[in-house]
């Protein structure tokens, strides 16, 4: 039989880590609450477990903050002590928590994320048919897979590839067929329930002085592929908004990370894409980034049009990454 600490550690390993600018404060409180309320651990007993979980947070919290979260969780009301202990008497045991049991939106989304299907690593052999179906080279898919931004799962009975980072995950069927939304209408992609995050590719930023900003989770794969195909001396990275409604102003940590860098926006050629680019341009300029906008050639709605196939468009792809 596992000890309570071992069970608590295993439970914590399944909880999402804290990401700056993506509800990290709520995620850390939820982890602390699971330890001191759910498993009835003391603050001192819970601290080393929370510290181990904290190593995956971006950025990790200082010990003083972790202690504060544990103390706050211990004094919080609303959840009975030991609600995650299965060995309590049946009369005192909580039923298995459901979506309706949680008191706020952050807790509900965290519960939804714990119900996600297993996200597994794609094999190299699995990348090729996905690339062929999308009519693009596999280079960008390989890069995304290497950095953990592209995974696979079974969703609604279908094999899917998933663009994911932190608390965000968007699935598309490998066979190219659509999903069906709640209204019975076909949709190309489906965000897994509880997904949060307006931008993906944050983990690729590092110290690259040049950033290509595109729209759409699959746009991240297209931009990575484009960069892999061109011959550039300057160091670039790519960042993708999860939708045209994503707003940088709501992500102060990301804006701070982009300050002082050169950011090139490549908008989708439609009303929503152009509107989004205007918002991003203003926010980035206010944050101190050097920003320009590169429009796609006539007849190209998005970056993917230059990759199907890429050979006739290599000059245009090179121009996307030329600076100044």
C-alpha positions as CSV (number, residue, x, y, z in Angstrom):
1,X,0.0,0.0,0.0
2,X,1.3,3.5,-0.9
3,X,1.7,6.0,1.9
4,X,-0.5,9.1,1.8
5,X,2.5,11.2,0.7
6,X,3.1,8.8,-2.2
7,X,-0.5,8.9,-3.2
8,X,-0.5,12.7,-3.0
9,X,2.7,12.9,-5.1
10,X,1.1,10.7,-7.8
11,X,-2.0,12.8,-7.8
12,X,0.0,16.1,-8.0
13,X,1.9,14.7,-11.0
14,X,-1.3,14.7,-13.0
15,X,-2.2,18.3,-12.2
16,X,-1.2,21.0,-14.7
17,X,1.9,23.1,-13.8
18,X,1.7,26.8,-13.4
19,X,2.5,29.0,-16.4
20,X,3.1,32.7,-16.0
21,X,0.3,34.7,-17.6
22,X,-1.9,31.6,-18.0
23,X,-3.6,31.4,-14.6
24,X,-0.5,30.1,-12.8
25,X,-1.6,31.5,-9.5
26,X,-4.9,29.5,-9.6
27,X,-3.0,26.3,-10.7
28,X,-0.6,26.6,-7.7
29,X,-3.4,27.2,-5.2
30,X,-5.2,24.1,-6.6
31,X,-2.1,22.0,-6.2
32,X,-1.6,23.3,-2.6
33,X,-5.3,22.6,-1.8
34,X,-5.1,19.0,-3.1
35,X,-2.2,18.4,-0.7
36,X,-3.3,20.1,2.6
37,X,-7.1,19.7,2.1
38,X,-7.5,16.7,-0.2
39,X,-4.8,14.5,1.5
40,X,-4.9,16.2,4.9
41,X,-1.1,16.8,4.9
42,X,0.4,19.5,7.1
43,X,2.2,22.4,5.5
44,X,5.6,20.9,6.3
45,X,4.6,17.5,5.0
46,X,3.2,19.1,1.8
47,X,6.0,21.5,1.1
48,X,8.5,19.0,-0.4
49,X,5.8,17.6,-2.6
50,X,4.8,21.0,-3.8
51,X,8.4,21.9,-4.4
52,X,8.9,18.9,-6.6
53,X,5.8,19.8,-8.7
54,X,7.1,23.4,-8.8
55,X,10.1,22.4,-10.8
56,X,7.9,22.1,-13.9
57,X,6.4,25.5,-13.5
58,X,7.3,28.4,-15.8
59,X,8.9,30.1,-13.9
60,X,9.2,28.2,-10.6
61,X,7.8,29.9,-7.5
62,X,10.1,30.8,-4.6
63,X,9.7,28.7,-1.4
64,X,8.1,31.6,0.4
65,X,5.3,31.7,-2.1
66,X,4.7,28.0,-1.9
67,X,4.5,28.2,1.9
68,X,2.0,31.0,1.6
69,X,-0.2,29.0,-0.9
70,X,-0.2,26.0,1.4
71,X,-1.2,28.1,4.4
72,X,-4.0,29.8,2.5
73,X,-5.2,26.5,1.2
74,X,-5.2,25.0,4.7
75,X,-7.4,27.8,6.0
76,X,-9.8,27.9,2.9
77,X,-13.3,26.8,3.3
78,X,-15.6,25.0,0.8
79,X,-13.8,21.6,0.6
80,X,-13.8,19.1,3.5
81,X,-10.5,17.8,4.9
82,X,-9.4,14.5,3.3
83,X,-11.7,14.7,0.3
84,X,-9.1,12.9,-1.8
85,X,-8.5,10.1,0.7
86,X,-10.2,7.0,-0.5
87,X,-9.8,5.2,2.9
88,X,-12.2,7.5,4.8
89,X,-15.4,5.9,6.0
90,X,-17.9,5.7,3.2
91,X,-20.4,8.0,5.0
92,X,-17.8,10.7,5.2
93,X,-16.3,10.2,1.7
94,X,-17.0,12.7,-1.0
95,X,-18.4,11.4,-4.3
96,X,-16.0,11.5,-7.2
97,X,-15.9,15.2,-8.1
98,X,-17.7,16.3,-11.2
99,X,-17.6,19.5,-13.3
100,X,-20.5,20.9,-11.2
101,X,-18.7,20.4,-7.9
102,X,-16.2,23.1,-8.5
103,X,-16.7,26.6,-7.2
104,X,-15.1,28.8,-9.8
105,X,-14.1,28.7,-13.5
106,X,-10.4,28.0,-12.8
107,X,-11.3,24.9,-10.8
108,X,-13.7,23.7,-13.5
109,X,-11.2,24.1,-16.3
110,X,-8.6,22.3,-14.2
111,X,-11.0,19.4,-13.7
112,X,-11.7,19.3,-17.5
113,X,-8.0,19.2,-18.3
114,X,-7.6,16.2,-15.9
115,X,-10.2,14.4,-18.2
116,X,-8.1,14.9,-21.3
117,X,-7.2,11.7,-23.2
118,X,-3.6,10.6,-23.0
119,X,-1.4,12.8,-25.1
120,X,1.5,10.7,-26.3
121,X,4.6,11.3,-28.4
122,X,4.2,10.9,-32.1
123,X,6.7,8.5,-33.8
124,X,8.7,9.7,-36.8
125,X,6.7,7.3,-39.0
126,X,3.4,8.9,-37.9
127,X,4.6,12.4,-39.0
128,X,4.9,11.5,-42.7
129,X,1.2,10.7,-43.4
130,X,0.1,13.8,-41.5
131,X,2.5,16.0,-43.6
132,X,1.3,14.3,-46.8
133,X,-2.4,14.8,-46.0
134,X,-1.7,18.5,-45.4
135,X,0.4,18.7,-48.5
136,X,3.5,20.2,-46.8
137,X,7.0,19.0,-45.9
138,X,7.3,17.2,-42.6
139,X,10.2,19.5,-41.3
140,X,8.0,21.7,-39.1
141,X,6.1,18.8,-37.7
142,X,9.4,17.1,-36.6
143,X,10.6,20.3,-34.9
144,X,7.3,20.7,-33.0
145,X,7.3,17.0,-32.0
146,X,10.9,17.4,-30.8
147,X,10.0,20.3,-28.5
148,X,6.8,18.6,-27.2
149,X,4.5,20.9,-29.1
150,X,3.0,18.2,-31.3
151,X,1.5,15.0,-29.8
152,X,-1.1,12.4,-30.6
153,X,-4.3,11.1,-28.9
154,X,-7.6,9.3,-29.5
155,X,-10.5,11.6,-29.5
156,X,-14.1,10.8,-30.3
157,X,-13.0,7.4,-31.7
158,X,-10.4,8.9,-34.1
159,X,-6.6,9.2,-34.2
160,X,-5.7,12.8,-33.9
161,X,-2.6,15.0,-33.8
162,X,-2.5,17.7,-31.2
163,X,-0.8,21.1,-31.1
164,X,-0.3,21.7,-27.4
165,X,1.7,23.8,-24.9
166,X,1.0,24.2,-21.2
167,X,-2.8,24.3,-20.7
168,X,-3.7,24.6,-24.3
169,X,-4.3,21.6,-26.7
170,X,-6.0,21.7,-30.1
171,X,-6.7,18.4,-31.9
172,X,-7.2,17.7,-35.6
173,X,-8.1,14.3,-37.1
174,X,-5.2,12.5,-38.8
175,X,-7.6,11.3,-41.5
176,X,-8.4,14.9,-42.4
177,X,-12.1,14.5,-41.6
178,X,-13.9,17.2,-39.5
179,X,-15.2,17.0,-36.0
180,X,-18.7,17.9,-35.2
181,X,-19.5,20.8,-32.8
182,X,-22.4,21.0,-30.3
183,X,-24.7,22.4,-33.0
184,X,-23.9,19.4,-35.3
185,X,-21.8,21.5,-37.7
186,X,-18.4,20.3,-39.0
187,X,-15.3,21.9,-37.6
188,X,-11.7,21.4,-38.7
189,X,-10.1,21.5,-35.2
190,X,-11.3,21.1,-31.6
191,X,-9.8,22.6,-28.5
192,X,-9.7,20.0,-25.7
193,X,-12.1,21.1,-22.9
194,X,-10.5,23.4,-20.3
195,X,-7.9,24.6,-22.8
196,X,-6.4,28.0,-21.8
197,X,-3.7,30.0,-23.6
198,X,-3.8,32.6,-26.3
199,X,-0.4,31.9,-27.8
200,X,1.7,28.7,-28.5
201,X,5.4,28.6,-29.1
202,X,6.4,30.5,-25.9
203,X,8.8,27.7,-25.0
204,X,10.7,28.3,-28.3
205,X,11.4,32.0,-27.6
206,X,14.7,31.6,-25.7
207,X,17.0,34.5,-26.8
208,X,16.1,34.6,-30.5
209,X,16.2,38.3,-31.6
210,X,13.6,37.8,-34.4
211,X,10.1,36.4,-33.9
212,X,7.6,35.4,-36.7
213,X,4.0,35.8,-35.3
214,X,1.3,33.9,-37.2
215,X,-2.3,33.0,-36.6
216,X,-3.7,29.6,-35.6
217,X,-2.3,26.6,-33.8
218,X,-1.6,24.8,-37.1
219,X,0.0,28.0,-38.2
220,X,2.8,27.2,-35.7
221,X,3.6,24.0,-37.7
222,X,3.5,25.9,-41.0
223,X,5.8,28.7,-39.7
224,X,8.3,26.1,-38.3
225,X,8.3,24.4,-41.7
226,X,8.9,27.6,-43.5
227,X,11.8,28.5,-41.3
228,X,13.3,25.0,-41.7
229,X,13.2,25.4,-45.5
230,X,14.9,28.8,-45.9
231,X,18.6,29.7,-45.8
232,X,18.8,32.4,-43.1
233,X,21.8,33.7,-41.2
234,X,19.7,35.6,-38.5
235,X,18.3,33.6,-35.6
236,X,14.5,33.4,-35.7
237,X,11.8,31.7,-33.7
238,X,8.0,31.4,-34.3
239,X,5.0,32.2,-32.2
240,X,1.4,31.5,-33.0
241,X,-1.9,33.0,-31.7
242,X,-4.3,30.3,-31.0
243,X,-7.0,32.3,-32.8
244,X,-7.6,35.8,-34.3
245,X,-9.2,36.8,-31.0
246,X,-6.0,36.3,-29.0
247,X,-4.8,39.5,-27.5
248,X,-1.3,40.2,-26.3
249,X,-2.5,42.8,-23.9
250,X,-4.0,40.0,-21.8
251,X,-0.6,38.4,-21.4
252,X,1.8,40.8,-19.7
253,X,4.5,38.1,-19.2
254,X,4.6,37.4,-23.0
255,X,4.7,41.1,-23.9
256,X,7.6,41.5,-21.5
257,X,9.5,38.6,-23.1
258,X,9.0,40.2,-26.5
259,X,10.1,43.7,-25.5
260,X,13.3,44.7,-27.4
261,X,12.9,42.0,-30.0
262,X,12.0,42.3,-33.6
263,X,8.6,40.8,-34.2
264,X,7.3,40.2,-37.8
265,X,3.5,39.7,-38.0
266,X,2.3,37.6,-40.9
267,X,-1.5,38.0,-40.8
268,X,-4.1,35.7,-42.4
269,X,-5.6,37.5,-45.4
270,X,-9.1,37.9,-44.2
271,X,-10.9,40.5,-42.0
272,X,-10.3,38.7,-38.8
273,X,-6.6,38.2,-39.5
274,X,-6.0,41.9,-40.5
275,X,-8.0,43.1,-37.4
276,X,-5.9,40.8,-35.1
277,X,-2.7,42.1,-36.7
278,X,-3.6,45.7,-35.9
279,X,-4.2,44.8,-32.3
280,X,-0.9,42.9,-32.0
281,X,1.0,45.7,-33.7
282,X,-0.3,48.3,-31.2
283,X,0.4,46.1,-28.2
284,X,3.9,45.1,-29.3
285,X,4.9,48.7,-30.0
286,X,3.7,49.8,-26.6
287,X,5.7,47.0,-25.0
288,X,8.9,48.2,-26.8
289,X,9.2,45.6,-29.5
290,X,10.4,46.5,-33.0
291,X,7.4,45.4,-35.2
292,X,6.7,45.1,-38.9
293,X,4.0,43.4,-40.9
294,X,4.7,41.2,-43.9
295,X,1.6,40.5,-46.1
296,X,1.3,37.3,-48.0
297,X,1.3,37.3,-51.8
298,X,-1.9,37.8,-53.6
299,X,-4.0,34.6,-53.7
300,X,-2.5,33.2,-50.4
301,X,-5.0,33.3,-47.5
302,X,-2.5,31.9,-45.0
303,X,1.1,30.8,-44.7
304,X,0.2,27.2,-45.6
305,X,-0.5,28.2,-49.2
306,X,3.2,28.8,-49.7
307,X,4.0,25.3,-48.5
308,X,1.8,23.2,-50.8
309,X,4.3,22.7,-52.4
310,X,7.1,25.0,-51.2
311,X,9.5,24.7,-54.1
312,X,7.9,27.4,-56.4
313,X,7.6,29.7,-53.3
314,X,11.1,29.5,-51.8
315,X,12.0,33.1,-52.8
316,X,8.9,34.3,-51.1
317,X,9.5,32.2,-48.0
318,X,13.1,33.6,-47.8
319,X,11.7,37.1,-47.9
320,X,9.5,36.3,-44.9
321,X,12.7,35.9,-42.8
322,X,14.8,38.6,-44.3
323,X,15.9,41.4,-41.9
324,X,16.2,44.3,-42.2
